[in-house]
Amino acid sequence: MLHLFVMGAARKLHIPAQYVDVLPDVCGGRPHIRGTRVKVSEIVSRHVYQEESVDDIVEALPQLTLAQVHAALAYYYDNHDEVEAELRAEDEFVLRMVYRPPGHAIGAPHTA
């Protein structure tokens, strides 16, 4: 287990150290495959929610190996709540972008 100090709070994360990194200056500090900008959450979304097989993910993202995809999924199962929270935040951001009124700045509160 790796102990990290992230965003003002000490957190204990289980990280498959050979393949997954959490670096503040890469992917917004989100877990990603080492040496890439592919986030663990993208792999989880494809596998768990879009029901793509590991082989299909490697075919779609040829820069990844089977071991890297499996490591991302292992990270997810070890850090389920954190990755699920990240997926929810990404979904909320997309919804805000899709449904924001024309002319409103990103992040600006919606007023009726």
C-alpha positions in Angstrom: 0.0 0.0 0.0 1.2 3.5 -0.9 0.6 6.4 1.4 0.0 9.7 -0.4 -0.6 13.3 0.6 -3.1 14.5 -1.9 -5.2 17.7 -1.9 -4.7 18.5 1.8 -5.5 15.2 3.3 -3.4 12.1 3.8 -5.0 9.1 2.1 -4.1 5.5 1.9 -4.4 4.1 -1.6 -3.8 0.6 -2.9 -1.9 1.2 -6.2 -0.6 -1.5 -8.5 2.7 0.3 -8.4 4.1 -1.0 -11.7 1.3 0.3 -13.8 -0.8 3.0 -12.1 0.4 6.4 -11.0 -1.3 9.3 -9.1 0.7 12.4 -9.8 -0.5 16.0 -9.1 0.6 17.3 -12.6 -0.8 14.4 -14.7 -4.5 14.0 -15.5 -5.5 16.5 -12.8 -4.0 14.3 -10.1 -6.3 11.4 -11.0 -5.1 7.8 -11.1 -3.8 6.9 -14.6 -1.7 4.4 -16.4 1.9 5.2 -15.9 3.5 6.9 -19.0 0.1 7.7 -20.5 -2.8 10.1 -20.0 -5.3 7.2 -19.9 -7.2 7.5 -16.6 -8.2 4.5 -14.5 -11.8 5.9 -14.6 -11.8 5.7 -18.4 -10.9 2.0 -18.3 -13.4 1.4 -15.6 -16.2 3.2 -17.5 -15.4 1.1 -20.6 -15.3 -2.2 -18.8 -17.8 -1.9 -16.0 -20.4 0.4 -17.5 -20.0 0.0 -21.2 -19.3 -3.8 -20.8 -16.3 -3.8 -23.0 -14.0 -6.8 -22.6 -10.4 -6.2 -21.6 -9.3 -7.3 -25.1 -11.7 -4.7 -26.6 -10.2 -2.0 -24.4 -6.7 -2.9 -25.5 -7.9 -2.9 -29.2 -9.4 0.5 -28.7 -6.4 1.9 -26.8 -3.5 0.1 -28.4 -1.0 2.0 -26.3 -2.1 -0.2 -23.4 -1.2 -3.7 -22.6 -3.5 -6.3 -21.0 -1.5 -6.1 -17.8 -2.0 -2.3 -17.7 -5.8 -2.7 -18.1 -6.0 -5.4 -15.5 -3.9 -3.2 -13.1 -6.4 -0.3 -13.7 -9.3 -2.6 -12.8 -7.4 -3.9 -9.7 -6.9 -0.3 -8.7 -10.6 0.3 -9.1 -11.6 -2.7 -7.0 -9.1 -1.7 -4.3 -10.2 2.0 -4.4 -13.9 1.6 -5.4 -15.4 4.6 -3.6 -12.7 7.0 -4.8 -13.0 5.9 -8.5 -16.8 5.9 -8.3 -16.7 9.5 -6.9 -14.4 10.5 -9.8 -16.8 9.0 -12.3 -19.8 10.8 -10.8 -17.9 14.1 -10.9 -17.0 13.5 -14.6 -20.7 12.8 -15.4 -21.8 15.9 -13.6 -19.3 18.0 -15.5 -20.5 16.6 -18.8 -24.2 17.3 -17.9 -23.3 20.9 -16.9 -21.6 21.4 -20.2 -24.4 19.8 -22.3 -27.2 21.7 -20.5 -25.7 25.1 -19.9 -27.6 27.9 -21.6 -25.9 29.6 -24.6 -23.7 32.5 -23.7 -23.1 31.2 -20.1 -19.5 30.8 -19.1 -18.3 27.3 -18.0 -19.0 27.0 -14.3 -21.2 30.1 -14.2 -24.3 29.5 -12.1 -27.5 29.0 -14.0 -30.1 31.7 -13.3 -33.7 31.4 -14.6 
